[in-house]
Amino acid sequence: MATVAIAETTPTVFLDRDLSWLEFNRRVLHEALDARTPLLERVKFLAIFNNNLDEFFMKRVGTVKGRVAAGPKSGARERESFQHLQRIRDTLLPMLAAQAAVYTRTLCPELARQGIHLLGWSELSDFQRQAAVAYFRRNVFPVLTPLAVDPGHPFPFISNLSTSLGVLLSSPDAEERLFARVKVPSIFPQWVPLPEDHNDGQAGPRQCFVRLLDMIRYNLDDLFPGMKVLEVMPFRVTRSVGVEPDEDEAAENLAQMVEEELRQRRFERVVRLEYGPEASPIQLQLLARKLDLADADLYLMPGELDYTDLFPIAELNRPELREKPWVPVLPAALEDEDADIFAAIRSGDLLVHHPYESFEGTVARFIRAAATDSRVLAIKMTVYRVGADTSFLDALIRAAESGKQVACLVEVTARFDEQQNLSLARALDRAGIHVVYGIVGLKTHCKTILVIRQDDDGLRCYAHIGTGNYHVKTARIYTDLGLFTCDPGLIADVVDLFHYLTGRSRKTDYRRLLVAPVNMRERFLAMIEREVEHQRAGRPARIIGKMNQLEDRATIEALLRASQAGVEIDLIIRGFCTLAPGIPGVSDRIRVSSVIGRFLEHSRIYYFQNGAEDPIQGEFYIGSADWMS
């Protein structure tokens, strides 16, 4: 087969990362559109779609706008960036329309049929309206801070992802119009439950809710007595999260650098303004000018302003309206709760698959056993995201207090979890645990635990190597793999890895582990090329990759060469993929699929047949790394 030069096909072979990500989020939205999905799960997917978009604008759109602001004006790069932002907008607008349509035409009516009523202010009965006004005056009114804009009151700071009411006012004795902003407080439920009206003629039990935003909107006279309310416009602001800090300008203390970045993040540029259907041209013009926004940054939301407010609705105690709960099982070797987990690992490597197999009964159990076992001398662990439930990390504190040597690398630059990880790291540090805050210029994304134990036959190390975070909540809804092992070859590499993470060892000759940025890309490229050689020699050759996203240019080019050589390649990619499959003569041996469903596909698995007649005898790799640049 003739090989097509990659450069000649670049425009079609390499897809845009951001547009590919939007297609991923379209697949998330599809779960909300799909009538086969249980009702409250559909509501949840609407909220997830919205939450994903928020992060996309904060990170990706913020990055593009940051490049424009930092670069030369009226240059080709600026024009290209504006065109890119317009393509994002053009792709997104039909999705927002579909989101609003399924919400208003399908989900709200179906929720009502199931006794869950999301009501507008005009839909409230007199009894419900009285209850809502009483709630407003008792709880909400004292918290509100209306901020007017005039020569004595500067334009107010508007925080990221905050929902506000823009209010246009006039005084009875003056013609001048005054703008005021009222922030909708986030400390209250955004859908406020109302008491059931037993006199409304409706049959059956009902759960009724009204928007907090509406509760404030229709009681503005209480906030502005003596003033005339002319126009009210709900709006929501999204700010950039900024760019990654420059490692050359990093503070001597990484934690201090991250804290400074978090302080600065509150004031990053605004990248999006969302507003409701009842738009006010005067207010839009004012907000766009004050926030330095172009028309393309203004998004009319035809349905709800913020669908993430629906997360609590999706969590209502109506089990018949969601997927049946999955009850995780235990691996056979650990079915007995009194079984010695270290003995189980000594009897052979143990591969667990979450959430089908219990995280609590395997990983958390491993940590707790290590913390309480008198034979354990030391515990080392990496932490990327842990969530609110840190009970198993409390076991590490008890281990340190009992005299065990405990070391923990807490990645304080994990995006959106920086503050929590800083607090966790300091709590561990105060408990006497050796804490490393990460490596400047790199993110430590590996998920690994090392336990050193004095066994009857000598010192032995046990390790857990996983694809997912040590996070109790997400372990119930993310698919991930974890390997428990005391295999000497793997253990030697894990020991060396922790020496690198905590002591900056320069070791590069890992035997079994693929470690980025040390040897991972080089090894993967070599394995792809090895499949090409097997294919040309007539031996079995195949590549399967399951990952969150694919972007690395060198890896994509290697996959294209393998496809042109005849190697069959299957890629299962949940998120964005910048490789276009199925192009004749270029990528026609490459198939790309994406799985979106009940559980979030988070595991990374890589397979190379390596000439084996029996496919099971090929090489499998698991880890936490995508094929990213």
N, C-alpha and C positions, 0 to 999 in steps of 0.2 A: 504494500500500500504506500502510495506517495505521501510524504509528510508536507502538510500545508504550513507555511511560515506563520508563526503566531502574529507577527507585526501586521501582516496583511488583514488579519481578521479582528484586530483589537476592538474596533467600534462595536461589533456585535457580540464578541465572545465575553468581554468584560462588562458586566452590568453595573449600574449605579447602586452604591451601597444604600443610600437613603431611600431611593424608590423601591428597592428590594425589601427594605425593612417595612415600608408602608404596605407592601403586598402581604408580608407576614401578619401585620396588624389587621389587614382585611380578612385574613383567615380566622383571626380571633373574633372579629365582628360576625363572621359567618356562623359561629357557634350560637350567637344570640339570635340570628335570623332563622336558624334551623329549628323547625317545629318538633323534631325528634328530641331535642334537648329539653330536660325538665324545666318547668317555668322559672323557678327561682335561680336555677343555673343560668338561664338565659339573661336574667337581670344581672347576675354576677358578671357574665361576659361583657355586657354593655359597660359596666363599671371598669373592668380590666382594660377594655379597648380605650377608654378615656384616660385611665391611669398611664397606660403605655404611651399615649400621645403626649401627655404632660412631660414625661421623661424625654421623649424624642425632641420636643421643642426646647426643653432646658439644655439638653446635651448637644444634639446635632444641629438644630437651627441656631442655637446660641453660638456654636463653633463657627458656622458659616458667617454669621453676622459679625463675629469677632474678627474674622479675617478681613472682612470688608472694611471695618472700622480702622484696623491697623495698617491696611495696605494703601497704595497710592490711589487717589481719586481719578475717576474717568478712565481707568485702565482696562485692558482686556480681562484681567482677573476679576475686577469689580463687576463687569458686565456678565461674565460667566456665573458669578455668584448670584446675581439677581435673577438670571434665567433659571438657575438651579432652584432657587426659592419659589419661583413661579411654577415650576414643574411640580414641586412638592404640593403647593396649594391646589393646582389643577387636579392632582391625583386624589387629594384629601377631600375636597368639597363633596363629591358624590358619596363618599363614605359617611360623612356627617349627615347628609340628607337621608341615607339609608338607616343610619342609627336613629334619627329622630322619627322616621316613619314607622319602624318596627316598634319603637317605644310607645308612640301615641296611638297607633292604629291597632296594634296587636297585644303588646304586653300589658299596658294599663287596663284595657278592657278585660283581658284574661285574669289579671290579678283581682279585678273587681268581682268577677264571677266566682273567684275563690275566696271572697270575703276580705280582700286586702285592697283598701281604697286610698289612692294617692290623690288628694283633693286639692283643687284650686280654691282660692278664697271665696269665690262666688258660689262654689258648690257646697259650702258649709251650711248646715242647718243653723237656726237661731241659737239652739242650745250649744252646738259646737263652736260657733263664732264667739259666744260669750265665754266659753272655756278657753279659747285661744287668746282672746283679749286679756283675760285674767292672767294667763300664763305669761303673756308678753309684759304686762305691767309689773308683775311680781318678780320675774326672773330676768327678762331680757332688757327691759328699759334702763335699769340702773347701769348695765354694762356698756351700753352703746355710747360712742363718742362721735357725734356729728362734727365734721370738720368743714367749715365754710372757707371759701377762697375769696379774699378781697385784699385791699392794700395792707390790712393789718394781719391777715392770715395767709401765709404762703401755701402753695399747692402741697398737699399732704404726701408723705411717703406712702406708697402702696406696696405691701409685701407680696412675695411670690405665692401664686396659687390662691390668693385671697379673693373672695367674692364680695362685691360692694354694690351699693345702690348709689347711682349718680342722681342727684336731685337738683332740679332747676327751680329756684324760688323767686318770689317777688314780694316786696313790702307794700302794704296798702297805700302808703304815702309816698311811694317812689316808683318810677317806671323801670329802674335798673333791675336787671336780672342777676341773680346770685347763684353760683354753683356750690353745692356741698356734696361731700362724700360721706356715706355711712357704711362702715365695714360690717359685714355680717359675721358675728363672732363664731369662732370655730369650737368654742368650749361647750356649745349646746348641740343636741342632735339637729342635723339639717332637715330631717323630716320629723316633725314633732308629733308624737302620738296624742290622739284626742280621745276623750271618753266616748263610749258608745251612746248614741242617742236612741233610746228604746221607743221613742214616740215618732220616729221618722217613717214608719210603715214598712221598713225593710225586714225581711225574714232572715233568720239565721244569724250566727255570731259574725261580727264585723270588726276588723282592725282598721282604724281610720288615721290618716296622717295628713298634716299640712306642712308646706315648706316654711322653714324659719324665715326665709327671704320674704315670702308673702306676708307672714305675720308682722314683719317690720314694715314692709312697703305700705300696707293698708292701715298702719297706725302712725304714719309719719307726722300727722297733725300733733301728736303728743310730743314729738321731738322739736317741732318748729311752731310753737303756738304764736299766733299773731301774724304768721307768714302764710302766703298763698303758695301751695305746691303746684307748679305748672307742668312739670314733666318728671318722670321717674324712669331711669334706665338701669337695669341690672348689668353688671359687667364683671369680668374676671381677668386678672393679669398673670402672665407667665414671664418669669425672668430666666436669663441664662444662668447656668451653674458655673460659668467661667471656664477657663482652660486649665489643663493640668499645670501645677507649679513647675517652674524651670529648675531642674536639679542643680544647675550651676549657680542658681541664686538661692538655693535652699538654706534655711536657717540651720545653725549647728544642731538644733534639736528638732527632729522630725515632727514630734507632737506639737511643738510651738508653730511650726510652719503650717500644719494642718489647721490649727486653731485660727491662725491669721486668715487662711483661705476661707474658713467658715464665716468669719466676721465680714470679710469682703463680699462673700456670696450674696448676702442680703441686699446688697446695693448694686448687683450686676444689672446690665442693660435689660430692659423689657423687650421681649421678642414676639409677644403675641397679646392681643386684646380680644377677648370673646365677649359678645354682647347678645342680649335677647332680642326677640322679634320686634318689640316696641322700641325701635331705635330712635334716638334723639340726635338729629344732625348737628345741633349746636354742641351737645356734649361729646359726640364722637370727634368733632373737629378739635375741641379743647383737649381731650385726652390724647389724641394723636399728636398734637403739637407739644404738649407737656412731657409726653413719654417718648418723643422722637420716633414715631412709628409711621410707616408708609401705609398706603391703602391696602397693600397686599398682606400687611400684618394684622388686619382687622378681620375677625371671623364672626359672621352672623351664625348663631347657634339656633337652629329652627325648633329644637325641642328643649331639653333641660340645658341649663348653663353648665352644670357640672354633674356628670353622671356618676362620679366617684361617691357622691352622696348616697347612692343606692346600695352601697356595700352592706349597711345595716339591714336594709330591707331584704337583701338576698340571704341574710343570716337569720331571718325570722324562724321561730320554732314551728316550722311546717314541714316535717320530714317527708311527707307524701308528695311535696312539690320539688324535691331535689333528688339527686342520685342516692341510691341506697348506700348507707355507710359501708366502707370497706374496713374489715377487721383484719389487721396485719397478722400474719402467722409467724411462728418462730422456726428457724432451721432445725432439722431433726436433731442435730448435735446439741442444741440448746433448749430443746422442748422442756426438759426438766429444769425448773427454776433454780434448783439447788446445784445444777451441774457446774463444774469448774470450767470457766470459759478459757482459762489458760491451757487446761488439759485438752479441751476440745480443739484448740488451735494447734497444739503439739501433735494431735492425731492426723492433721492434714489441713491444708489451706481451706479457708471458709469464705465463699463468695456469697454476699447477700444482696438482694434486689429490693430496694425501697420504692414505694410504700407497701409493696406486696408482702415483704418481710419487715418485721418490726424494727424501727430505729431504736426505740426505747429498750427493746429486749436484746439488742445486739451492741450497737455503738455506745449508747449511754451506759449500758450494763458493763461494757469493757472498761470505760473510764471509771465508773464507780468501784468496780472490782480492783482496778489498779490502785485507786486512792486508799482503799481500806485493807488491802492485802499486806501483811507485815513483811512478806518476802520481796515486795517491790521496792527498789532502791531509788528509781528515778522515772519521771514521766515528762515527755516533751510533746508539744502539740502546736499546730498552726490553727489560727482562727481568722476567718474572713467575714462571715456573717453568722450571728448566733440568735438573733431575735430577742424577744422579751423573756422567754423561759431559759434561764441560765442555771437551772438546778444542777445539771451535771457538771457545770464549771465550778459550782460551789464545792463539789467533791475535790477539785484540784486545790482549792484553798485549804480544805481540811487535810489534804495530803501534805501540803507544805507545812501546816501547823504541827503535823505529827512528826516532822523531821525528814520527810522525803524531799529529794531534790526535784523541783518542778520548774520547767522552763516553758514559756508560751510566747510564740510570735503572734501578735495581734496586728492585723493589717489595718492601720488607721487611715489609709487612703481609700478604703472600699467605698465607692461612690454611693452617696445618700445614707451610709451607715457610719460616717466619720465620727460624729459626736458620740453615738452609742459605744463605738469601739474605743474611743479615747477614755470614756468613763469606765468601761470594762477593764481596759489595760491598767488604769490607775488603781482600781480596786484590787486587781490581782497583784500589782506591785506592792501595795500596802500590806498585803497578806504574806509577803515574803517570797513571792514567786518571781523568778528571773524573767522579766518581760522585755521583749524586743518589739519595737514599734514599726517594724517593716524595714525595707531597704530603699534608700533614697534613689529615685529614678526607676524603680521597678515596683510592680505590685505582686505580692506573694499570694498566689491564687491556689496553690496546692492544698489539699485537705489530707493531713497526715498526723498520725499519733504514733509515738514510739514509747514503749514501756520496757524498762530494764529490770529483770527479776532474778533473784537468786533461787534457782531450781535445785532439786536434789542432786542433779548431775553437773552442776556448775551454773555460771552466769548465762542467762539466755535473754534475748531481746524479742519482743513481740511488736508487731506493727499493724496499724490499720491504714490503708490507702484508699481514698474514696474519690468519687466524682462530684459529690455534693457537699454543701455546707454542714457544719455541726449545728443544725438549726432544727429544733424540735417541731416547730409548726410546719415549715416547708417540707420536712421529711415525710409528712403525711400526705402531701399533694404533689411532690416532685418525684419523678422517676430517677433513681440514682443507684449506682453500684458501689459496693465497698468490699475490699479484700482484707481479711485477717490472715496474717502469715507470721511464721517464725523461720521461714526459709532462709538459710544463711546467706545466699547470694543476694536476695532482695534486701535483707536486713542490713548487710554491709553498705548497700547504697543509701538506705534510709538514714543510717548513722552518719554517713558522709554528707547527706543532704542537710541534716540539722546542724552539722558543723559549719556548713556554708551559710545557712540562714542566720545563725546566731553569732558566728565568729568570722564570717566572710572568708572561709576557706577558698582557695583557688583551684580546688580539684576539678578536673574536667573528664576523667576517664571513668564515668559511671558504667557499670557492667550491665545492669538490667533496667534501670530507670531511664526514662527520657526526661530530661530536665531543661526547661527553657529558662534563660536564653543560652544555656551551655551547649547542649547537643541535640535538642529535640528536632528543630527544623532540619538539620543536617541528616539525622537518622531517618526521618520520614521521607525526605527526598530520595535518600539511598534506597529505601524500601520500595518506593514507587518505581524507581529505575530498575530494581531487581525484578519486579513483576513484568516490566517490558522485556527484560532479557529472557525470562521464562516463556513469555508469549512467543518471542521470535524463535526460541529453541523448540517450540511445540509442546512445552510442558504446561500444566494447568496454571492459570494466572487469573487473579480476580482481586479487586479492591472494594471494600465496603467501609464507609465512614459515617458515623453518626455523631453529630455535633450541634452546637447552638447556632454557629454561623461560620461562613467561609469567606475569607477575603484575601488571604496572603497570596501575593502575585506569583512568587516563585513556586508555591505549591500548586496553584491553578495551572501554571504553564507546564509543570511536570505531569499533572493529570491529563492535560490536553495531549501531550506527547504520548502518554500511555494509551489514551483513547485512539489516537491515530495509528498506534502499533497494534491495535486490536484487543487491548485489555478491557474486559467488562468491568464497569465501575458503577456502583450504586451509592449514592449519597443521600442520607436522611438528615435534613437540615431544618431545624425548627424556625430559626430566625432568618436573617438576610443571607443571601448567597449571591456573590458577584460573578459567578461563572454561569454562562448560558449553555445549557445542555442541548443535545439533539441537533446540532448544526452539522449538516452532511460534510463528511471528510475532515471535520475538526473535533467535534465533541459528540458525535453520534453514538458512541459507546457509553456515554455518561448519562445516567438517569438520576434526576433529583426529585425527591419527594419530601413532604413536610407533614408531620403528625401533630395536630392540635386537638385536644379533647379533654377528658375529665382530669387527667393528671398532666402536669407540665413536664414535657420530655427534657430532662436536664443532663442525663448521662452522656458522656463522650466515650464512644467505643470505636476502635479502628481494627480492621481485619485485612490481612494480606495472605493469600493462599500459598504463596511461596513454593509453587511447584508440587504441592502435595496432591496425590491422587484422591485421598479422602479429605474433603474440605475441612472437616473437624480438626485435622492435623495442621492446619494453617496457623498463623500467628495472630493472637488477639492482644490488644492493648486497651486499658481503660485509664481514664484520668480526668482532670478538670480543665484541660486546655482545648480550645478550638483552633482551627487552622486560620489564625489571624496574624496580621503583620506585627 
